[in-house]
Amino acid sequence: MKSIFQNLYRTLFLTAALLALSTAPAMAQDEFPEDVNDEPPVPIDGFVLCGIAAGAVLGIRKLKKAES
């Protein structure tokens, strides 16, 4: 029974990682009309994957701690 849950956790983790890596880039701001003098949109990509990985590690640690 334990191996079923381990395989499920691995599958969910790999699925989440694949979805996180295959998403389209997000922009910090929308397009403005031509008469607005503003900077071009900036991509949001810094440390997003690090945050996802840190959250996964903390969640797994908490789950393992709860099982003990």
C-alpha positions as CSV (number, residue, x, y, z in Angstrom):
1,M,0.0,0.0,0.0
2,K,2.9,2.3,0.8
3,S,4.4,1.9,-2.7
4,I,1.1,3.0,-4.3
5,F,1.2,6.3,-2.4
6,Q,4.9,6.8,-3.3
7,N,4.2,6.3,-6.9
8,L,1.2,8.7,-6.7
9,Y,3.4,11.3,-5.1
10,R,6.1,10.9,-7.7
11,T,3.5,11.1,-10.5
12,L,1.9,14.2,-9.1
13,F,5.3,15.9,-8.5
14,L,6.5,15.1,-12.1
15,T,3.2,16.4,-13.5
16,A,3.4,19.6,-11.5
17,A,7.0,20.1,-12.5
18,L,6.2,19.5,-16.2
19,L,3.3,22.0,-16.1
20,A,5.4,24.6,-14.3
21,L,8.1,24.3,-17.0
22,S,5.8,24.3,-20.0
23,T,3.7,27.4,-19.2
24,A,3.8,30.5,-21.4
25,P,5.8,33.5,-20.1
26,A,3.7,36.0,-18.1
27,M,4.2,39.8,-18.5
28,A,4.2,42.3,-15.6
29,Q,1.9,44.7,-17.3
30,D,-0.5,44.9,-20.2
31,E,-0.2,46.8,-23.4
32,F,-1.0,50.5,-23.2
33,P,-2.5,52.8,-25.8
34,E,-0.1,54.6,-28.1
35,D,-0.3,57.9,-26.3
36,V,1.0,56.5,-23.0
37,N,4.8,56.9,-22.5
38,D,5.8,53.9,-20.4
39,E,8.4,51.1,-20.3
40,P,7.9,47.9,-22.3
41,P,6.4,44.9,-20.5
42,V,8.8,42.9,-18.3
43,P,8.6,39.1,-18.1
44,I,7.9,37.6,-14.6
45,D,10.4,34.7,-14.4
46,G,12.7,35.3,-11.5
47,F,12.7,32.6,-8.8
48,V,9.2,31.3,-9.6
49,L,10.6,27.8,-10.1
50,C,12.7,28.1,-7.0
51,G,9.6,29.0,-5.0
52,I,7.7,26.0,-6.5
53,A,10.5,23.7,-5.6
54,A,10.8,25.1,-2.1
55,G,7.1,24.7,-1.5
56,A,7.2,21.1,-2.7
57,V,10.1,20.3,-0.4
58,L,8.4,21.9,2.6
59,G,5.2,20.1,1.8
60,I,6.9,16.7,1.5
61,R,8.7,17.3,4.7
62,K,5.5,18.1,6.5
63,L,3.7,15.1,5.1
64,K,6.6,12.8,6.2
65,K,6.6,14.4,9.6
66,A,2.8,13.9,9.9
67,E,3.2,10.2,9.1
68,S,5.8,9.7,11.8
